[in-house]
Amino acid sequence: MAKVVEMKTILLLAIVVVLLSLVACSASVFDEVSEPDQPESGEILLSEKQRVTLRDVDETDLATLVDGNNAFAFDLYQILRQTSGNVFYSPCSISLALAMTYAGARGETEQQMADTLHFILPQDRLHPAFNSLDIELSQRGEGAEGKDGEGFRLNIVNAIWGQKDYQFLATFLDILAENYGAGLRILDFIKEPEESRITINQWVSDQTEGRIEELIQEGLIDTFTRLVLTNAVYFNAAWEYPFEEDRTCDGAFYLLSGDEVTVPMMKRTESFGYTEGDGYKAVELPYDGGELSMVVLLPEAGKLEMFESSLDAQQMETIMEALEPNQIALTLPQFEFESEYSLKEVLTVMGMPAAFSARADFSGMAHNRELYIDDVVHRTFLSVDEAGTEAAAATAVIVAVIGMPITVTIDRPFILFIRDIETGAILFVGRVLNPAV
């Protein structure tokens, strides 16, 4: 009898184990969410995939990625330089935010984005290469100082924000989790668009130590928004050779118009990397630790336009390869400014219009063709003084659903005309007060 009871007990335990296994197998691909199909606002959907924390890509892939990103950086410069005033942007931040978006692009949209952004590697190698670059950059500045007397900082972070209950593909979220460390943060854009905007902006502010407080302007997030992909970069580093504050004095800075303004001019005589070429001089200022630097290009007076128009990644590489140590008596202005850009029209002109239109194919994000990029916004901050440099940048890719068709019902008196489209010639004009007559 005891053996029978023992056998029944073992059988019951086996059944329980099997049932628990079936429950586990039927769980969602996301963990840390109590009800994965109905996530609440504020929750984070985490893929089962963990971020890859070891550099395991071929060095050739990493070099290809960097070359492509640099090419995009100067393609973008050729557009932005045509605006008036100062220009400052982070191609690294923009490329990262758009790379996360690119993970869900397919067809014509994918090809246009690849061509515009110089994403030469196929998707299965591109995203691991971005991850390896991030791992490489995260190792910079160990033991170095920041310009504020605290430690060196180069922080690059990503986050994605999705509409509550919207069904994003697990494969898309896996790519972002493994390569960008980005979990899907749940918001309710439909019911709380303004609150959602404030939440995202607060995250950006926190990641940039308060330097980028209003990345997404009021009205950019609305009830059609379904996904926002964000990147933030914060940099704070001391010069390897700081300028002495008591040598800073007011001096003239000559504007393109021929006028001049008076600004604080910093001075330092030191061995800096230097080269000069046809119509320009270049000097390299290293940051503490010697792993990063600022390269300043000074075109000859009256030749800025000519020099800018030829500036590309290849020329920049040539200039950097030519830098050699020289004793330089350097005078550099102290400055601080912010920039902001809407990149929708810029990226359209550069070659990826499909992503911003009803033709967009982001079926790698969700099982439909209703998503498109509503806008790409980018904001930056830059401060340069005697101690070093503080810079911050943030990018948001706002993805929305294509709006419902506009309803027009001709049920009251109307006017019409018949025209020749090519010439514009109007052939008939009319007014209908009663179509039943």
C-alpha positions as CSV (number, residue, x, y, z in Angstrom):
1,M,0.0,0.0,0.0
2,A,2.9,2.4,0.9
3,K,4.4,1.7,-2.5
4,V,1.2,2.6,-4.2
5,V,0.9,5.9,-2.3
6,E,4.6,6.6,-3.1
7,M,4.0,5.9,-6.8
8,K,0.9,8.2,-6.9
9,T,2.9,11.0,-5.2
10,I,5.7,10.7,-7.8
11,L,3.2,10.7,-10.6
12,L,1.5,13.9,-9.2
13,L,4.8,15.6,-8.9
14,A,5.7,14.7,-12.5
15,I,2.4,16.1,-13.7
16,V,3.0,19.4,-11.8
17,V,6.5,19.7,-13.3
18,V,5.1,19.1,-16.9
19,L,2.4,21.7,-16.3
20,L,4.9,24.3,-15.0
21,S,7.1,23.6,-18.1
22,L,4.1,24.2,-20.4
23,V,3.3,27.5,-18.6
24,A,6.9,28.6,-18.9
25,C,7.0,27.7,-22.6
26,S,3.8,29.6,-23.3
27,A,5.2,32.8,-21.7
28,S,5.8,35.9,-23.7
29,V,9.2,36.7,-25.2
30,F,9.3,39.5,-22.7
31,D,10.2,39.2,-19.0
32,E,9.7,41.5,-16.0
33,V,6.1,42.3,-17.2
34,S,3.2,40.7,-15.4
35,E,0.8,40.9,-18.3
36,P,2.9,41.1,-21.5
37,D,-0.1,41.4,-23.8
38,Q,-1.5,44.3,-21.9
39,P,1.5,46.3,-20.6
40,E,0.7,49.4,-18.5
41,S,2.0,52.9,-19.1
42,G,5.5,53.3,-17.5
43,E,6.4,49.6,-17.8
44,I,9.4,48.4,-19.8
45,L,9.1,45.5,-22.1
46,L,12.4,43.6,-22.0
47,S,13.4,41.1,-24.6
48,E,14.7,37.8,-23.4
49,K,17.9,38.6,-25.3
50,Q,20.6,40.2,-23.2
51,R,22.8,42.9,-24.6
52,V,26.1,41.6,-26.0
53,T,28.8,43.1,-23.9
54,L,31.9,41.7,-25.6
55,R,33.3,43.0,-28.8
56,D,32.9,40.0,-31.2
57,V,32.8,41.6,-34.7
58,D,35.4,41.6,-37.3
59,E,37.7,44.6,-37.3
60,T,36.9,45.1,-41.0
61,D,33.2,45.5,-40.1
62,L,33.9,48.1,-37.4
63,A,36.1,50.0,-39.8
64,T,33.4,49.9,-42.5
65,L,30.8,51.2,-40.0
66,V,33.0,54.1,-38.9
67,D,33.9,55.0,-42.5
68,G,30.2,55.0,-43.4
69,N,29.2,57.0,-40.4
70,N,31.9,59.6,-41.2
71,A,30.8,59.8,-44.8
72,F,27.2,60.5,-43.6
73,A,28.6,63.1,-41.1
74,F,30.0,65.2,-43.9
75,D,27.1,64.6,-46.3
76,L,25.0,66.1,-43.6
77,Y,27.4,69.0,-43.1
78,Q,27.0,70.0,-46.7
79,I,23.3,70.5,-46.1
80,L,23.4,72.1,-42.7
81,R,26.2,74.5,-43.6
82,Q,23.7,76.3,-45.9
83,T,21.8,77.5,-42.8
84,S,22.7,80.8,-41.2
85,G,24.6,81.0,-38.0
86,N,26.6,78.4,-36.0
87,V,26.3,74.7,-36.8
88,F,26.8,71.9,-34.3
89,Y,25.4,68.4,-34.4
90,S,26.3,64.8,-33.4
91,P,26.4,62.4,-36.4
92,C,27.0,59.7,-33.9
93,S,23.7,60.4,-32.1
94,I,21.7,60.7,-35.4
95,S,23.2,57.6,-36.9
96,L,22.4,55.5,-33.8
97,A,18.8,56.7,-33.5
98,L,18.3,56.0,-37.2
99,A,20.1,52.7,-37.0
100,M,17.5,51.5,-34.5
101,T,14.8,52.6,-36.8
102,Y,16.5,51.0,-39.8
103,A,16.3,47.6,-37.9
104,G,12.5,47.7,-38.8
105,A,12.8,49.0,-42.3
106,R,12.2,46.8,-45.4
107,G,12.1,47.1,-49.2
108,E,12.5,50.5,-50.8
109,T,12.6,52.2,-47.3
110,E,15.5,50.0,-46.2
111,Q,17.5,50.6,-49.3
112,Q,17.0,54.4,-49.3
113,M,18.0,54.6,-45.6
114,A,21.1,52.4,-46.2
115,D,22.2,54.6,-49.2
116,T,21.6,57.9,-47.3
117,L,23.2,56.8,-44.0
118,H,26.0,54.9,-45.7
119,F,24.9,51.6,-44.0
120,I,27.1,49.4,-46.2
121,L,27.0,46.3,-44.0
122,P,23.9,44.0,-44.1
123,Q,21.5,44.3,-41.2
124,D,22.8,41.1,-39.4
125,R,26.3,42.7,-39.3
126,L,25.5,46.4,-39.0
127,H,23.8,46.3,-35.6
128,P,26.5,44.2,-33.9
129,A,29.1,46.6,-35.4
130,F,27.2,49.5,-33.8
131,N,27.3,47.6,-30.5
132,S,31.0,47.0,-30.8
133,L,31.7,50.7,-31.5
134,D,29.7,51.6,-28.4
135,I,31.7,49.1,-26.3
136,E,34.9,50.6,-27.6
137,L,33.9,54.2,-26.8
138,S,32.6,53.2,-23.4
139,Q,36.2,52.3,-22.4
140,R,37.5,55.8,-23.1
141,G,38.7,58.2,-20.4
142,E,39.6,55.9,-17.6
143,G,41.3,58.0,-14.9
144,A,40.9,61.2,-17.0
145,E,39.3,64.4,-15.8
146,G,36.2,66.3,-16.9
147,K,36.2,70.1,-17.5
148,D,34.2,70.5,-14.2
149,G,36.9,68.9,-12.1
150,E,34.9,65.6,-11.9
151,G,35.7,62.5,-13.9
152,F,35.7,62.3,-17.7
153,R,32.3,61.3,-19.1
154,L,31.4,60.0,-22.5
155,N,28.0,58.5,-22.1
156,I,26.0,57.1,-25.0
157,V,22.5,55.7,-24.2
158,N,19.5,54.6,-26.1
159,A,15.8,54.1,-25.3
160,I,12.6,53.3,-27.3
161,W,9.1,54.4,-26.3
162,G,6.1,52.5,-27.6
163,Q,2.4,52.9,-27.6
164,K,0.6,50.8,-25.0
165,D,-1.0,47.7,-26.5
166,Y,0.7,48.2,-29.9
167,Q,2.1,44.9,-31.2
168,F,5.7,45.4,-32.1
169,L,7.6,42.4,-33.5
170,A,9.7,40.4,-31.0
171,T,12.5,40.1,-33.6
172,F,12.7,43.9,-33.8
173,L,12.9,44.3,-30.1
174,D,15.5,41.6,-29.8
175,I,17.8,43.5,-32.2
176,L,17.5,46.6,-30.1
177,A,18.0,44.8,-26.9
178,E,21.1,42.9,-28.0
179,N,22.9,45.7,-29.8
180,Y,21.6,49.0,-28.4
181,G,20.6,48.1,-24.8
182,A,17.2,49.6,-25.4
183,G,14.1,48.1,-23.7
184,L,10.6,49.2,-24.9
185,R,9.2,51.8,-22.4
186,I,5.4,51.8,-22.6
187,L,3.6,55.1,-22.9
188,D,0.1,56.0,-24.0
189,F,0.5,58.5,-26.9
190,I,-3.2,58.2,-27.8
191,K,-4.6,59.3,-24.4
192,E,-1.6,61.2,-23.0
193,P,0.5,62.7,-25.8
194,E,1.7,65.7,-23.8
195,E,2.5,63.6,-20.7
196,S,4.4,61.2,-22.9
197,R,6.4,64.0,-24.5
198,I,7.3,65.3,-21.0
199,T,8.4,61.8,-19.9
200,I,10.7,61.4,-22.9
201,N,12.2,64.9,-22.5
202,Q,12.9,64.3,-18.8
203,W,14.8,61.1,-19.7
204,V,16.9,63.0,-22.2
205,S,17.6,65.8,-19.7
206,D,18.7,63.2,-17.1
207,Q,21.0,61.5,-19.6
208,T,22.6,64.8,-20.7
209,E,23.0,66.2,-17.2
210,G,20.4,68.8,-17.9
211,R,21.9,70.3,-21.0
212,I,19.2,69.1,-23.4
213,E,15.9,69.8,-21.7
214,E,13.4,70.2,-24.5
215,L,14.4,67.7,-27.3
216,I,10.8,67.2,-28.5
217,Q,8.8,70.4,-28.9
218,E,5.1,70.6,-28.0
219,G,2.9,69.2,-30.7
220,L,5.4,66.8,-32.3
221,I,3.9,63.9,-30.3
222,D,0.2,63.4,-31.0
223,T,-2.4,60.7,-31.0
224,F,-0.9,59.2,-34.2
225,T,2.5,58.5,-32.6
226,R,3.3,54.9,-32.0
227,L,7.0,54.8,-31.4
228,V,9.8,57.2,-30.4
229,L,13.4,56.0,-30.7
230,T,15.9,58.1,-28.7
231,N,19.6,58.5,-28.3
232,A,21.6,60.8,-26.0
233,V,25.3,61.5,-26.0
234,Y,27.0,63.4,-23.2
235,F,30.7,64.4,-23.2
236,N,32.7,66.2,-20.6
237,A,36.5,66.3,-20.8
238,A,39.3,68.4,-19.6
239,W,42.1,69.6,-22.0
240,E,45.3,67.7,-21.7
241,Y,46.9,71.2,-21.8
242,P,44.4,73.5,-20.1
243,F,44.5,77.2,-21.0
244,E,45.5,79.5,-18.1
245,E,42.6,81.7,-17.1
246,D,44.8,84.7,-16.3
247,R,45.9,84.8,-19.9
248,T,42.4,85.0,-21.3
249,C,41.5,88.5,-22.5
250,D,39.0,90.2,-24.8
251,G,39.9,90.1,-28.5
252,A,38.4,90.6,-31.9
253,F,36.7,87.9,-33.8
254,Y,36.1,88.7,-37.5
255,L,32.7,87.9,-39.0
256,L,32.0,86.9,-42.6
257,S,30.3,90.3,-43.1
258,G,33.5,92.1,-42.3
259,D,32.3,93.2,-39.0
260,E,34.0,92.2,-35.8
261,V,32.8,91.2,-32.3
262,T,34.7,91.2,-29.1
263,V,34.9,87.8,-27.3
264,P,37.1,86.2,-24.6
265,M,40.2,84.8,-26.3
266,M,42.2,82.0,-24.6
267,K,45.9,81.5,-25.2
268,R,48.3,78.6,-24.8
269,T,51.7,77.8,-26.3
270,E,52.2,74.1,-26.5
271,S,53.1,71.2,-28.8
272,F,49.9,70.4,-30.7
273,G,49.2,68.3,-33.8
274,Y,49.4,70.7,-36.7
275,T,49.2,70.8,-40.5
276,E,48.3,73.2,-43.2
277,G,47.2,72.9,-46.8
278,D,45.8,74.8,-49.7
279,G,43.6,77.5,-48.1
280,Y,43.5,76.2,-44.5
281,K,45.4,75.4,-41.2
282,A,44.5,72.6,-38.8
283,V,45.4,72.1,-35.2
284,E,44.5,69.2,-32.9
285,L,43.8,69.8,-29.1
286,P,44.0,66.5,-27.1
287,Y,41.8,65.9,-24.1
288,D,43.0,64.5,-20.8
289,G,44.1,60.9,-21.3
290,G,45.0,61.4,-24.9
291,E,42.2,59.3,-26.3
292,L,40.0,62.0,-27.8
293,S,40.7,65.3,-29.3
294,M,39.2,68.4,-30.9
295,V,40.5,69.2,-34.4
296,V,40.0,72.9,-35.4
297,L,40.1,73.8,-39.1
298,L,40.9,77.4,-40.0
299,P,40.2,78.4,-43.6
300,E,42.0,81.4,-45.0
301,A,40.2,84.7,-44.7
302,G,37.6,85.0,-47.5
303,K,37.8,81.3,-48.4
304,L,35.4,79.6,-46.0
305,E,32.8,78.8,-48.7
306,M,35.4,77.3,-51.0
307,F,36.9,75.2,-48.3
308,E,33.5,74.1,-46.9
309,S,32.2,73.0,-50.3
310,S,35.0,70.5,-50.7
311,L,35.0,69.2,-47.2
312,D,34.2,65.5,-46.9
313,A,35.2,62.4,-44.9
314,Q,38.1,61.6,-47.3
315,Q,39.5,65.1,-47.0
316,M,39.1,65.1,-43.2
317,E,41.0,61.7,-43.1
318,T,43.8,63.2,-45.2
319,I,44.1,66.2,-42.9
320,M,44.2,64.0,-39.7
321,E,46.9,61.8,-41.2
322,A,49.0,64.8,-41.9
323,L,48.9,66.2,-38.3
324,E,52.4,66.3,-36.7
325,P,53.6,67.8,-33.4
326,N,54.6,71.4,-33.6
327,Q,55.1,74.2,-31.1
328,I,52.0,76.3,-31.5
329,A,51.1,79.7,-30.0
330,L,47.3,79.1,-30.0
331,T,44.6,81.7,-29.5
332,L,41.1,80.2,-29.3
333,P,37.8,81.9,-28.5
334,Q,35.8,80.9,-25.5
335,F,32.2,80.0,-26.6
336,E,29.0,78.3,-25.7
337,F,25.8,77.8,-27.8
338,E,23.0,75.4,-28.5
339,S,21.6,74.2,-31.8
340,E,18.4,72.4,-32.8
341,Y,17.3,70.8,-36.1
342,S,14.3,69.1,-37.6
343,L,15.9,66.6,-40.0
344,K,12.8,65.5,-41.9
345,E,13.4,67.7,-45.0
346,V,17.2,67.3,-44.8
347,L,17.1,63.5,-44.8
348,T,14.4,63.6,-47.6
349,V,16.7,65.7,-49.8
350,M,19.6,63.4,-48.9
351,G,17.8,60.4,-50.4
352,M,15.4,58.7,-48.0
353,P,11.9,60.2,-48.8
354,A,10.1,56.9,-48.6
355,A,10.6,56.7,-44.9
356,F,8.7,59.9,-44.4
357,S,5.7,59.1,-46.6
358,A,2.8,56.7,-47.0
359,R,5.2,54.5,-49.0
360,A,7.2,53.7,-45.9
361,D,7.8,50.1,-45.2
362,F,8.6,49.4,-41.5
363,S,7.1,46.0,-41.5
364,G,10.1,44.8,-39.6
365,M,8.7,46.6,-36.6
366,A,5.1,45.4,-36.8
367,H,2.9,43.2,-38.9
368,N,1.6,46.0,-41.0
369,R,2.5,48.8,-43.4
370,E,0.9,51.7,-41.4
371,L,4.1,53.1,-39.8
372,Y,6.2,56.0,-41.1
373,I,8.7,58.5,-39.7
374,D,6.9,61.6,-38.8
375,D,10.1,63.6,-37.9
376,V,13.7,63.3,-36.7
377,V,14.6,66.0,-34.2
378,H,18.1,66.7,-33.0
379,R,19.4,69.1,-30.3
380,T,22.9,69.9,-29.2
381,F,24.9,71.9,-26.6
382,L,28.5,72.9,-26.7
383,S,30.7,74.8,-24.2
384,V,34.4,75.4,-24.7
385,D,36.5,77.2,-22.0
386,E,40.0,77.2,-20.5
387,A,39.3,73.9,-18.6
388,G,38.0,71.8,-21.5
389,T,34.8,70.9,-23.4
390,E,31.3,70.0,-22.4
391,A,29.0,68.7,-25.2
392,A,25.6,67.0,-25.3
393,A,23.4,65.8,-28.1
394,A,20.1,64.0,-28.3
395,T,18.1,62.6,-31.2
396,A,14.5,61.4,-31.4
397,V,13.0,59.5,-34.3
398,I,9.2,59.9,-34.1
399,V,7.3,57.1,-35.8
400,A,3.5,57.5,-36.4
401,V,0.7,55.7,-38.1
402,I,-0.5,57.0,-41.3
403,G,-3.6,59.2,-40.5
404,M,-7.1,58.2,-41.5
405,P,-8.3,59.5,-44.9
406,I,-9.8,63.0,-44.8
407,T,-13.6,62.7,-45.3
408,V,-15.1,65.1,-47.8
409,T,-18.9,64.9,-48.5
410,I,-20.2,67.2,-51.3
411,D,-23.7,67.7,-49.8
412,R,-24.1,71.5,-50.2
413,P,-23.7,74.0,-53.0
414,F,-20.3,74.0,-54.6
415,I,-18.1,75.5,-57.3
416,L,-16.2,73.6,-59.9
417,F,-13.8,74.2,-62.7
418,I,-12.4,71.9,-65.4
419,R,-8.8,72.6,-66.3
420,D,-5.9,71.4,-68.5
421,I,-3.3,70.1,-65.9
422,E,-0.2,70.7,-68.0
423,T,-0.9,74.2,-69.1
424,G,-3.2,75.2,-66.3
425,A,-5.8,76.5,-68.8
426,I,-9.3,76.6,-67.3
427,L,-11.9,75.3,-69.8
428,F,-15.1,75.4,-67.7
429,V,-16.3,77.0,-64.5
430,G,-19.5,76.3,-62.8
431,R,-21.6,76.4,-59.6
432,V,-24.0,73.8,-58.5
433,L,-26.8,75.0,-56.2
434,N,-29.2,72.1,-56.9
435,P,-27.9,68.9,-58.5
436,A,-31.5,67.5,-58.7
437,V,-32.6,70.1,-61.3
